Amino acid sequence: MLATKENRIYKTVGKNGQVSLGKEFAGALVEMVQLSSGALLVRRGEFVSEHERRMLGDGWSERIQAAQAALEGQELTIDIAASKE
């Protein structure tokens, strides 16, 4: 794990229990983990649903990577009109 500069910010929790994380997190999906010490860990990321996780766990990850490698550098053309028939 790379060490990063720590940026300590103090916020006040509103009466409704909300805290604003700031514009840099606007629209982002975050994971919040409450540590045993009571601290909250907030991580920005993309998270995989249970359904997608099951698919990726059954060899699908390797299949997807192989397909992406096979298609790398190729143009893909989809005829929308033909797909509606």
ABEGO torsion letter per residue (X at the ends): XBBBBBBBBBBBBBAAGBBBAEAAABGBBBBBBBBAAGBBBBBBEBBBBAAAAAAAAAGAAAAAAAAAAAABGBBBBBBAAAAAX
